[in-house]
Amino acid sequence: MKVAVYYSNDDVRIEERPVPLINDGEILVKMMSSGICGTDVMQWYRQKKAPRVLGHEMAGEIVETGKGVDKFKTGDRVFVSHHVPCYDCRYCADGNYTACESLHTGNYEPGGFSEYIRVPARNVKYGTFLLPDSTSYEEAAMIEPLACVVLGQKQIEIKKGQTLLIIGSGMSGLIYIQMAKLKGAMVIATDINEYRLNKALEFGADYVFNATEYSAEKLKEINKGRLAERVIVCAGARQAIDNAIASVDRRGKILFFAVSEGDINIPAVRFWRDEITVTFSYGAAPEDIKTSIDMIRNSIIDIKKMISHTIPLSSIQQGFKIVSEAKKSLKVVIIPD
């Protein structure tokens, strides 16, 4: 079978490997769609573990089931989560599923950018979900990204009437825009890319700024002299950190949905005096994935318009180029040849 092996953003090679053999409790899935995540092109993060097969936003068709699998059958259309909690540790007992060690270390073999994927028994039990008939495979590649936003929004507690600043209007930023508008917030979005700024307006942002021209003073001009109650960072640039810190109001919250390679320096005295909260969001739990599936099925979030490119597995290098250049693209989905 064909697999796409990541060596660097500019070196993703199509190689041949045997189709994985499955064990009791496992399933074998034929990949029908697999999204390229923004983290897949974070070269400083990914290259340390290269070479490896990436891809964690995968949906497909079950082609084989192992002994003991009774929830699924051959021919089922499924979305498969790569990371699942154990539901047995102290983190899971407290409902902190994304802190579970199993969630951070588990995966499927060899990765979503492969013609066939072996799904371990734990992922079959906790991380495999039947797709609604109305959900296409391409839409299913958006389930995991949407689930991550579902979790992030719960952490930052967006409410009606608040002002939300979203720094970075890529795919995740656009989902946050739509989610925030459902809550009744006023949304201001920034980016350095005019194409994405136009998309931010299209998906519901009230105001947009080019990040190179943005300042907290401009925020105050359109927000009745106030800073933002909520700030979500969806860009890895260092300037994004500075803009977030400068833009958050007293008792406000900053969510770092994206991070840069270096550390974040926080003005401790100001944040202490103004009681500002800084939080981070990583991944999603199975419950968030269930919510995401329901939202897509019920067309609560406009997913189809966010898929800008579908590219065959054999041309995946082109997909990585499109995502890493971040020009006129939103979501790039890999499909079979």
LUMDO-149092 format. One record per residue: residue in three letters; z, x, y of N, C-alpha, C in turn. Coordinates in pm, whole numbers, padded with zeros to 5 digits, always signed. Atoms other than C-alpha are relative to their C-alpha. Layout:
ALAZXYZXYZXY...
This chain:
MET+00000+00084-00120+00000+00000+00000+00000+00088+00125LYS+00001-00071-00127-00047+00100+00364+00135-00015+00069VAL-00118+00003-00086+00254+00193+00577-00032+00079+00126ALA+00016-00074-00126+00270+00309+00938+00124+00085+00020VAL-00112-00092-00009+00489+00618+00964+00008+00057+00142TYR-00022-00045-00138+00636+00701+01305+00046+00146+00002TYR-00040-00137-00028+00647+01067+01408+00035+00016+00148SER-00026+00007-00144+00631+01008+01784-00082-00116+00053ASN+00077+00110-00058+00489+00750+02023-00150+00023-00010ASP+00142-00035+00006+00156+00933+02011-00045+00041-00140ASP+00033-00044+00137+00165+01003+01638+00060-00098-00100VAL-00039+00099+00099+00194+00695+01418-00110-00002-00105ARG+00102-00025+00101+00012+00763+01092+00000-00108-00108ILE+00015+00090+00113-00122+00524+00832+00000+00084-00127GLU-00013-00075+00125-00013+00656+00492+00005-00098-00116GLU-00004+00080+00122-00024+00529+00135+00131+00025-00075ARG-00122-00009+00081+00292+00454-00064-00008-00105-00110PRO-00005+00105+00104+00365+00263-00386+00066-00126+00054VAL-00069+00125-00034+00459-00102-00349+00143+00009-00054PRO-00138-00012+00048+00842-00113-00371+00027-00090-00121LEU-00047+00079+00113+01000-00233-00694+00129-00070+00040ILE-00119+00073-00039+01262-00503-00651+00099-00008-00116ASN-00108+00012+00097+01596-00542-00828+00051-00144-00004ASP-00062+00133+00007+01808-00844-00921+00050-00040+00139GLY-00048+00050-00127+01883-01060-00619-00088+00034+00119GLU+00087-00045-00109+01599-00909-00413-00131-00078+00002ILE+00132+00061-00010+01262-01034-00293-00098+00103+00054LEU+00108-00081-00056+00929-00870-00213-00082-00089+00092VAL+00068+00079-00102+00761-00993+00105-00128+00070+00044LYS+00123-00050-00059+00403-00948+00217+00008-00022+00150MET-00011+00011-00146+00413-00872+00589-00119-00077+00056MET+00104+00076-00068+00221-01129+00794+00006+00019+00152SER-00012-00034-00141+00354-01030+01137+00123+00087+00018SER-00114-00088-00029+00582-00762+01278-00014+00049+00144GLY+00010-00033-00141+00652-00716+01648+00040+00144+00028ILE-00042-00132-00049+00668-00380+01824+00105-00024+00108CYS-00112+00018-00093+01006-00374+01998-00001+00111+00105GLY-00011-00103-00102+01073-00188+02321+00079+00120-00049THR-00077-00113+00053+01326+00020+02129-00085+00087-00094ASP+00087-00079+00089+01047+00131+01891-00070+00112+00075VAL+00068-00102-00080+00891+00329+02178+00099+00079+00086MET-00100-00086-00064+01221+00478+02303+00000+00132-00075GLN+00024-00120+00079+01106+00820+02185+00126+00087-00013TRP-00123-00080+00005+01436+00996+02272+00096-00053-00106TYR-00087+00065+00096+01607+00748+02041-00059+00003-00141ARG+00065+00014+00131+01353+00717+01760-00036+00134-00065GLN+00056-00121+00059+01221+01070+01718+00104+00081-00077LYS-00106-00074+00069+01559+01203+01603+00002-00031-00150LYS-00002+00040+00140+01516+01011+01276-00140-00002-00063ALA+00138-00004+00051+01141+01063+01236-00013+00111-00105PRO+00093+00113+00015+00939+01046+01022+00066-00117-00071ARG-00052+00120+00065+01019+00688+00928-00092-00117+00029VAL+00075+00123-00021+00864+00344+00897+00087-00094+00083LEU-00073+00089-00088+00978+00129+01187-00042-00145-00026GLY+00035+00141+00011+00947-00246+01238+00116-00083-00049HIS-00116+00081+00039+01239-00490+01242-00013-00145+00048GLU+00024+00137-00044+01081-00813+01372-00105-00063-00092MET+00100+00026+00103+00908-00908+01048+00011-00140-00060ALA+00011+00126+00073+00792-01235+00899-00113+00013-00101GLY+00104-00012+00100+00585-01285+00589+00015-00102-00111GLU+00004+00090+00115+00523-01452+00255+00065+00067-00120ILE-00063-00054+00121+00740-01402-00052-00103+00004-00113VAL+00097-00015+00109+00525-01264-00334+00069+00028-00134GLU-00073-00023+00125+00798-01184-00588+00149-00022+00027THR-00145+00017-00011+01160-01282-00647+00069+00065-00118GLY-00077-00063+00105+01422-01095-00845+00089-00101-00073LYS-00088+00085+00080+01651-01238-01110+00121-00042+00084GLY-00116+00049-00072+01921-01458-00960-00031-00057+00138VAL+00037+00056-00130+01731-01556-00646-00036-00147-00020ASP+00028+00142+00017+01747-01935-00626-00023-00074+00132LYS+00021+00062-00131+01729-02003-00251-00147+00003+00042PHE+00139-00019-00042+01367-01888-00224-00090+00011-00122LYS+00098-00007+00109+01050-01893-00430-00127+00067+00051THR+00128-00060-00034+00713-01725-00438-00083-00098+00085GLY+00081+00082-00090+00492-01854-00156+00075-00048+00123ASP-00077+00042-00118+00776-01930+00087-00035+00087+00120ARG+00020-00070-00128+00712-01838+00449+00137+00028+00060VAL-00136-00035-00043+01014-01648+00581-00001+00099+00116PHE-00034-00107-00091+01155-01447+00865+00115+00076-00064VAL-00103-00083+00063+01370-01155+00747+00064+00090+00104SER-00075-00086-00089+01640-00992+00954+00030+00133-00069HIS-00023-00133+00060+01671-00617+00898+00148+00035-00006HIS-00142-00030-00008+02040-00600+00998+00081-00128-00023VAL-00085+00117+00027+02298-00839+00853+00144+00046-00016PRO-00141-00034+00018+02679-00841+00863+00045-00021-00143CYS-00052+00015+00137+02895-00824+00553+00080-00128-00019TYR-00086+00119+00001+03111-01129+00644+00131+00024-00074ASP-00119-00031+00077+03400-00946+00481+00096+00095+00072CYS-00082-00099-00068+03531-00685+00726+00082-00065+00112ARG-00086+00056-00106+03783-00729+01011-00082-00044+00120TYR+00085+00042-00111+03501-00748+01268-00060-00138-00028CYS+00058+00130+00038+03332-01031+01082+00107-00109+00000ALA-00108+00099+00002+03668-01205+01036+00031-00051+00140ASP-00022+00039-00139+03699-01210+01417-00125-00058+00066GLY+00124+00052-00054+03342-01334+01462-00082+00102+00077ASN+00072-00107-00070+03226-00996+01599-00103+00062-00095TYR+00092-00040+00106+02931-00972+01363-00084+00122+00035THR+00083-00115-00037+02730-00719+01562+00079+00130+00006ALA-00082-00122+00011+03023-00475+01536+00016+00043-00145CYS-00014-00029+00143+03006-00485+01156-00081+00124-00038GLU+00068-00123+00042+02917-00150+00997-00126-00032-00082SER+00116+00037+00081+02682-00324+00752-00118-00041+00087LEU+00108+00042-00089+02485-00476+01039-00070+00120+00060HIS+00058-00118-00065+02432-00132+01192-00069+00093-00098THR+00054-00096+00096+02342+00049+00871-00101-00059-00098GLY+00092+00062+00097+02150-00203+00658-00143+00000+00051ASN+00141+00009-00037+01774-00233+00654-00078-00050-00121TYR+00085+00025+00115+01480-00334+00441-00094+00117-00021GLU+00078-00117+00041+01242-00095+00262-00149-00032-00006PRO-00035-00119-00079+01044+00077+00396+00019-00031+00149GLY-00008+00041-00140+01024-00112+00730-00106-00106+00023GLY+00090+00112-00025+00834-00396+00893-00146+00037+00020PHE+00139-00044-00018+00521-00190+00964-00053+00052-00133SER+00039-00031+00137+00422-00197+00599-00063-00124-00061GLU+00066+00115+00061+00203-00417+00382+00098-00083-00083TYR-00099+00071+00082+00494-00505+00151+00138+00057+00030ILE-00137-00039-00034+00870-00495+00209+00096-00050-00107ARG-00108+00038+00092+01157-00493-00040+00121-00043+00082VAL-00114+00052-00074+01440-00708+00091+00124+00008-00089PRO-00121-00014+00083+01786-00604-00043+00074-00133-00016ALA-00068+00125+00033+02013-00869-00193+00083-00053+00116ARG-00082+00046-00112+02247-00879+00109-00087-00063+00108ASN+00091+00057-00100+01952-00941+00341-00061-00131-00049VAL+00048+00127+00056+01823-01210+00105+00106-00108+00023LYS-00109+00097-00009+02164-01379+00114+00028-00041+00144TYR-00045+00028-00135+02240-01353+00486-00109+00008+00107GLY+00096-00027-00105+01922-01256+00667-00142-00048-00024THR+00133+00053+00027+01627-01444+00518+00000-00150+00030PHE+00003+00137-00051+01525-01774+00677-00138-00062-00021LEU+00126+00072+00014+01258-02028+00587-00056-00034+00138LEU+00065+00033-00126+01007-02078+00867-00039-00147+00003PRO+00050+00137-00013+00941-02429+00996-00152-00001-00012ASP+00145+00010+00016+00588-02547+00916-00074+00016+00132SER+00064-00004-00131+00515-02567+01288+00002+00138+00065THR-00013-00134-00058+00602-02201+01351-00099+00095-00065SER+00099-00094+00053+00317-01953+01313+00068+00133-00030TYR-00054-00133+00029+00372-01604+01176+00013+00083+00129GLU-00007-00075-00126+00294-01458+01520+00122-00043+00081GLU-00119+00048-00069+00561-01678+01678+00127+00050-00069ALA-00118-00043+00075+00802-01577+01402+00040+00143+00033ALA-00031-00137-00041+00777-01216+01520+00086+00003+00125MET-00082+00010-00120+00958-01337+01833+00141-00051-00029ILE-00131+00057+00034+01259-01478+01645+00112+00098+00031GLU-00106-00099-00021+01463-01157+01652+00018+00034+00148PRO-00020-00026-00144+01395-01071+02020+00069-00115+00072LEU-00063+00115-00063+01488-01425+02123+00147-00008-00041ALA-00139+00006+00047+01804-01411+01908+00087+00102+00074CYS-00075-00101-00075+01911-01091+02085+00034-00050+00140VAL-00025+00057-00132+01878-01270+02419+00103-00113-00009VAL-00098+00107+00021+02071-01569+02283+00141+00059+00000LEU-00132-00064+00006+02363-01336+02204+00038+00058+00136GLY-00029-00060-00129+02335-01150+02535+00040-00102+00104GLN-00032+00102-00099+02339-01468+02740+00138-00059-00026LYS-00136+00049+00029+02651-01588+02559+00105+00097+00056GLN-00097-00098-00047+02825-01264+02654+00016-00003+00152ILE-00007-00007-00146+02741-01287+03024+00031-00134+00064GLU-00046+00133-00044+02813-01662+03057-00069-00044+00130ILE+00075+00048-00117+02541-01778+03295+00027-00149+00019LYS-00033+00139-00031+02627-02103+03471-00090-00055+00110LYS+00078+00068-00102+02455-02358+03690+00046+00041+00139GLY-00030-00035-00137+02434-02254+04054+00021+00147+00026GLN-00017-00143-00020+02484-01883+03993-00132+00066+00038THR+00118-00083-00026+02245-01617+04117-00003+00110-00104LEU+00019-00100+00104+02110-01394+03842-00110+00096+00042LEU+00100-00105-00023+01931-01064+03904-00039+00059-00134ILE+00051-00061+00122+01713-00947+03615-00082+00122+00038ILE+00066-00126-00032+01608-00583+03640-00086+00039-00119GLY+00094-00027+00109+01297-00533+03428-00057-00130-00053SER+00065+00128+00036+01047-00814+03365-00097+00016-00115GLY+00075-00005+00125+00913-00711+03028+00034-00121-00084MET-00015+00115+00087+00932-00939+02730+00143-00054-00001SER-00139+00045+00002+01313-00950+02714+00040-00061+00133GLY-00031+00054-00132+01344-01002+03087-00057-00139+00019LEU+00063+00132-00014+01104-01295+03070+00071-00106-00083ILE-00078+00096+00078+01305-01458+02794+00129-00033+00074TYR-00122+00026-00077+01620-01415+03002-00027-00092+00118ILE+00035+00089-00111+01443-01580+03295-00003-00145-00048GLN+00010+00137+00051+01360-01886+03086+00135-00056-00042MET-00132+00045+00044+01708-01903+02936+00089-00034+00119ALA-00084+00021-00118+01874-01875+03277-00041-00126+00075LYS+00047+00121-00068+01656-02149+03426+00047-00125-00075LEU-00054+00112+00077+01766-02377+03142+00145-00029+00038LYS-00140+00015-00041+02122-02315+03263+00014-00044+00145GLY-00006+00042-00139+02033-02400+03623+00033+00111+00098ALA-00026-00113-00089+02070-02051+03773-00120+00027+00089MET+00110-00054-00081+01866-01906+04058-00028+00141-00051VAL+00036-00125+00064+01675-01609+03918-00085+00086+00092ILE+00076-00100-00074+01558-01299+04101-00035+00109-00101ALA+00046-00098+00098+01350-01052+03897-00066+00119+00069THR+00065-00120-00052+01235-00696+03959-00077+00070-00112ASP+00074-00087+00091+00988-00460+03795-00085+00092+00086ILE+00093-00088-00074+00758-00174+03897-00144-00038-00027ASN+00133+00039+00045+00460-00347+03735-00036-00137+00060GLU+00038+00124-00066+00279-00613+03940-00041-00108-00100TYR+00036+00095+00105+00139-00776+03626+00125-00072-00051ARG-00122+00060+00053+00492-00833+03496+00073-00081+00107LEU-00061+00080-00107+00617-00953+03834-00068-00136+00010ASN+00072+00129-00001+00345-01219+03831+00040-00084-00121LYS-00045+00073+00118+00451-01312+03479+00142-00056+00021ALA-00136+00047-00027+00812-01339+03596-00005-00130+00080LEU+00017+00124-00077+00702-01599+03852-00053-00112-00089GLU+00061+00099+00090+00493-01776+03589+00104-00060-00095PHE-00100+00048+00095+00794-01802+03357+00125-00054+00069GLY-00107+00075-00066+01023-01944+03625+00086+00073+00099ALA-00083-00070-00098+01172-01670+03845-00019-00062+00138ASP+00007+00057-00135+01254-01797+04195-00052+00102+00100TYR+00046-00108-00088+01192-01461+04365-00026+00124-00085VAL+00024-00128+00066+01048-01128+04256-00010+00111+00104PHE+00011-00119-00084+01065-00778+04402-00059+00113-00083ASN+00036-00126+00064+00883-00459+04317+00124+00089+00004ALA-00125-00077+00008+01168-00237+04199+00001+00120+00093THR+00006-00114-00092+01046+00049+04419+00036-00041+00143GLU-00030+00050-00134+01107-00172+04724+00127-00083+00004TYR-00117+00086+00009+01416-00355+04605+00124+00069+00058SER-00130-00050-00046+01759-00314+04767+00100-00116-00003ALA-00102+00104-00004+02088-00500+04767-00007-00079+00130GLU+00013+00071-00127+02024-00586+05131-00109-00108-00008LYS+00104+00101+00018+01703-00767+05034+00052-00116-00083LEU-00062+00105+00080+01901-00956+04774+00083-00092+00090LYS-00085+00080-00091+02147-01068+05043-00083-00087+00093GLU+00084+00075-00092+01864-01181+05270-00044-00134-00058ILE+00047+00124+00062+01750-01444+05019+00111-00076-00069ASN-00110+00061+00074+02092-01523+04873+00119-00031+00092LYS-00103+00045-00094+02283-01642+05180+00107+00106+00024GLY-00091-00109-00031+02437-01301+05244+00084+00049-00117ARG-00082-00035+00116+02578-01269+04890-00076+00088-00098LEU+00057-00072+00113+02520-01035+04601-00009-00095-00120ALA+00024+00085+00118+02448-01164+04250+00125-00010-00087GLU-00112+00018+00091+02716-01315+04027-00026+00064-00137ARG+00037-00056+00130+02527-01192+03721-00121+00092+00017VAL+00111-00096-00001+02299-00891+03669-00029+00039-00145ILE+00041-00041+00134+02104-00818+03350-00100+00114+00012VAL+00087-00118-00005+01947-00475+03302-00087+00001-00125CYS+00097+00001+00111+01633-00494+03088-00100+00115+00015ALA+00086-00116-00020+01488-00157+03192+00084+00126-00020GLY-00073-00122+00031+01584+00195+03088-00001+00104+00108ALA+00007-00099-00108+01516+00369+03420+00136+00021+00064ARG-00127-00028-00067+01805+00539+03598+00017-00084+00125GLN-00009+00082-00120+01720+00346+03914+00050-00141-00032ALA-00046+00134+00040+01785+00024+03723+00152-00005-00002ILE-00146-00005+00003+02147+00132+03674+00055-00006+00141ASP-00047-00003-00140+02193+00212+04044-00017-00136+00067ASN+00025+00131-00061+02036-00119+04148+00098-00105-00053ALA-00094+00096+00059+02260-00313+03909+00138+00015+00063ILE-00133-00026-00056+02578-00150+04038+00007-00043+00145ALA+00000+00035-00143+02477-00206+04401-00013-00150+00023SER+00038+00140-00020+02380-00570+04345+00101-00101-00051VAL-00092+00095+00062+02675-00723+04159+00110-00040+00097ASP-00099+00054-00092+02914-00945+04352+00142+00018-00055ARG-00139-00006+00043+03294-00949+04337+00021-00097-00117ARG-00024+00074+00125+03414-01076+03996-00130-00033-00074GLY+00127+00020+00068+03054-01053+03882-00005+00075-00132LYS+00018-00065+00130+02920-00929+03549-00137+00067-00006ILE+00124-00072+00028+02658-00670+03458-00015+00009-00151LEU+00032-00015+00142+02496-00687+03115-00107+00106-00014PHE+00100-00100+00033+02318-00375+02994-00064-00039-00132PHE+00078+00037+00117+02060-00516+02755-00087+00117-00043ALA+00072-00124+00026+01861-00193+02783+00084+00115+00055VAL-00075-00117-00046+02002+00157+02828-00095+00118+00015SER+00073-00126-00011+01876+00498+02934+00071+00104-00086GLU-00054-00102+00090+01943+00822+02750+00135+00055+00047GLY-00122-00061-00052+02217+00949+02980+00114-00097+00015ASP-00118+00083-00020+02562+00820+03062-00012-00082+00128ILE-00005+00086-00118+02638+00549+03317+00126+00034+00080ASN-00113-00030-00086+02859+00646+03610+00037-00124+00081ILE-00047+00123-00064+03063+00353+03737+00099+00034+00111PRO-00097-00019-00109+03242+00347+04075+00130-00073-00033ALA-00117+00065+00059+03581+00277+03919+00086-00073+00102VAL-00088+00062-00099+03777+00202+04236-00058-00133+00046ARG+00063+00126-00043+03527-00059+04357+00002-00104-00111PHE+00005+00095+00110+03491-00218+04014+00140-00052-00034TRP-00138+00044+00020+03870-00230+03978+00042-00099+00109ARG-00040+00085-00111+03924-00378+04322-00073-00133-00002ASP+00083+00122-00001+03639-00629+04288-00003-00070-00136GLU-00011+00061+00134+03719-00706+03921-00137-00030-00060ILE+00136+00012+00054+03363-00646+03806+00001+00037-00148THR+00009-00021+00145+03286-00666+03435-00134+00065-00035VAL+00122-00064+00054+03037-00437+03262+00002-00017-00151THR+00006+00021+00143+02924-00527+02913-00138+00038-00053PHE+00124-00039+00066+02652-00438+02664-00029-00099-00112SER+00038+00090+00108+02459-00635+02404-00096+00072-00093TYR+00081-00067+00101+02316-00496+02081-00027-00095-00115GLY+00037+00076+00118+02125-00690+01820+00034-00148+00008ALA-00029+00143+00010+02195-01043+01701+00058-00028-00137ALA-00060+00043+00127+02395-01217+01430-00086-00110-00063PRO+00077+00108+00065+02250-01462+01173+00010-00133+00074GLU-00014+00126-00073+02390-01752+01377-00093-00005+00121ASP+00091-00006-00115+02188-01635+01679-00146-00016-00046ILE+00135+00015+00054+01877-01614+01462-00029-00146-00031LYS+00018+00143+00027+01928-01973+01348-00027-00076+00130THR+00022+00062-00131+01953-02078+01713-00140+00030+00050SER+00132-00041-00045+01638-01883+01793-00110-00077-00073ILE+00100+00074+00079+01442-02049+01511-00010-00145+00049ASP-00001+00139-00049+01548-02393+01635-00065-00010+00139MET+00057+00002-00135+01451-02308+01995-00152+00012-00005ILE+00146-00015+00013+01103-02196+01888-00060-00127-00060ARG+00051+00123+00064+01057-02500+01662-00007-00115+00100ASN-00006+00110-00096+01154-02733+01947-00065+00034+00134SER+00074-00043-00121+00946-02543+02208+00089+00005+00124ILE-00091-00013-00113+01251-02486+02427-00035+00124+00083ILE+00047-00122-00066+01126-02135+02510-00147+00016-00030ASP+00144-00015+00016+00756-02068+02567-00030+00136-00062ILE+00020-00125+00073+00692-01805+02302-00147+00040-00008LYS+00142-00033+00022+00316-01829+02249-00059+00077+00117LYS+00057-00065-00118+00235-01727+02606+00051+00142+00021MET-00055-00134-00014+00444-01413+02567-00064+00101-00095ILE+00069-00090+00093+00232-01270+02284-00134+00039+00063SER+00120-00044-00072-00029-01065+02468-00102+00066-00090HIS+00091-00072+00088-00178-00867+02177+00039-00022-00146THR-00019-00008+00144-00218-00901+01799-00093+00109-00051ILE+00074-00120+00040-00330-00578+01634+00020+00025-00149PRO-00014-00025+00145-00402-00498+01266+00081+00128-00027LEU-00086-00112+00037-00170-00258+01087-00072+00134+00008SER+00074-00127+00000-00441+00007+01053-00025+00054+00140SER+00019-00043-00139-00470+00019+01435+00131+00004+00076ILE-00132+00009-00063-00096+00033+01503+00019+00104+00110GLN-00013-00100-00107-00132+00353+01709-00042-00058+00135GLN+00042+00067-00122-00319+00145+01965+00113-00089+00054GLY-00111+00085-00041-00026-00099+01969+00112+00080+00064PHE-00105-00084-00059+00225+00179+02033-00042+00053+00137LYS+00050-00047-00129+00006+00307+02315+00015-00110+00105ILE-00009+00114-00094-00006-00038+02477+00145-00023+00042VAL-00140+00028-00031+00371-00087+02453+00062+00113+00082SER-00062-00112-00072+00467+00262+02571-00055+00015+00141GLU+00057-00009-00135+00228+00250+02868+00048-00115+00088ALA-00059+00114-00070+00368-00094+02964-00081-00039+00123LYS+00085+00044-00111+00074-00197+03179-00019-00151-00007LYS+00025+00144+00008-00084-00538+03116+00027-00049-00142SER-00038+00047+00134+00108-00635+02805+00140-00060+00006LEU-00134+00055+00018+00407-00840+02699+00044+00032-00143LYS-00038-00027+00139+00458-00872+02323-00122+00040-00081VAL+00104-00047+00090+00243-00674+02081+00047-00025-00144VAL-00036+00036+00138+00246-00811+01726-00099+00063-00096ILE+00083-00059+00105+00118-00622+01424-00021-00103-00111ILE+00035+00092+00107-00064-00829+01161-00073+00077-00111PRO+00071-00071+00107-00223-00741+00824-00147+00024+00037ASP+00143-00026-00019-00575-00594+00815-00084-00114-00058
